[in-house]
Amino acid sequence: MEKHPENNEEYKGLKVNRGIDRPDTVSPYLKAKRVRKKGLSIGDYVEGIVSGNISVLSQAVTLVESVNPDHHAIAQEVIEKCLPYSGNSVRIGISGVPGAGKSTSIDSFGMHVLKQGGKLAVLAIDPSSERSKGSILGDKTRMEQLSNHPNSFIRPSPSAGSLGGVARKTRESIILCEAAGFDKIFVETVGVGQSEIAVHSMVDFFLLIQLAGTGDELQGIKRGIMEMADGIVINKADGDNIDKAKLAATQFKNALHLFPAPESGWTPQVLTYSGFYNLGIKEIWDMIDEYMVFVKQNGYFEHHRNQQSKYWMYETINGALRSNFYNNTIIKDMLADYEKSVLSGNVTSFVAAKALLDAYFGKMGK
Ligand code: GDP
């Protein structure tokens, strides 16, 4: 089994054991029952959220995540009414491969920022959550100190739908959390590519957690992801790993020089720290504070948020069009047949696509 600091003789807390495979979702009927429960009115939701009622906020987020179209409609109204109260937060994206120490770090980062006051919401985007029937990211049990803090709100990744759908729900949840007075938002994701782009499209600062000591630090990381980072932090800089972490930091710094300067005008920084032993956390936060002052002064902060709003307008339109197309009963039937024909080489992909699109638009009376 992997080396964990929790398994050291001197560590007095719980030891790390091997995990178990995740069981199936509990009875689907339980879910159906919960959905049917009589809900609050739109006014109740908005009032509860704006007054900082966590239980109402939590229910509203559930509504946002629901696949039920009625819930979706209510959620949209609640979000719209919450919009005037939103926007006043620092939104930070935190990414790293599994085992990089995201949950340990978020626990430490969170406790650090909460010491300065305010409220922190931890949300997540996990593209694998649909397949694995539930998400680990953002799970409360992984953030022991934070989950017991009265000013924190931790929510796992929405699990249903495509990455785009999951991301949209998380973005909507950010608005609700902000309206409820959360002035720090963390959005966590796993370092696998696409999900970083989604997170980047909804945060002000993108923090990339890396590890040292693999010998090929820069090989495993996609160039595009490094280019998105406003800060790269090398975790587990503790014990005999400190020198390796410093070396990795130098390599990352050198690699960053090869990229074009980011649009924000900010020079991405590279730091080392230890989430588990709470070393170097303050320096990371000083960097983020410095960034916020910098981009607010040069106007990039507002420009970036406006660009993100535009991006999400198009994403929402694209998502709605796509789902309308794929949920159309005629298209659904035709799709299966055309897919077979394309696979057997009887029809080209373009002919098939055109026939389907013609049928779709024809059906709409055009
Ligand atoms: P995640 O999958 O990215 O959320 O990673 P976790 O936070 O679950 O951490 C994975 C393992 O790395 C756990 O055993 C942690 O205790 C360990 N770990 C996390 N941060 C540190 C650190 O700063 N130093 C050391 N030595 N181990 C750490």
Residues whose N, C-alpha, C, O or C-beta is under 5 A from the ligand:
A	BS01	GDP	H4 P5 V97 P98 G99 A100 G101 K102 S103 T104 S105 N235 K236 D238 Y273 S274 G275 F276 Y277
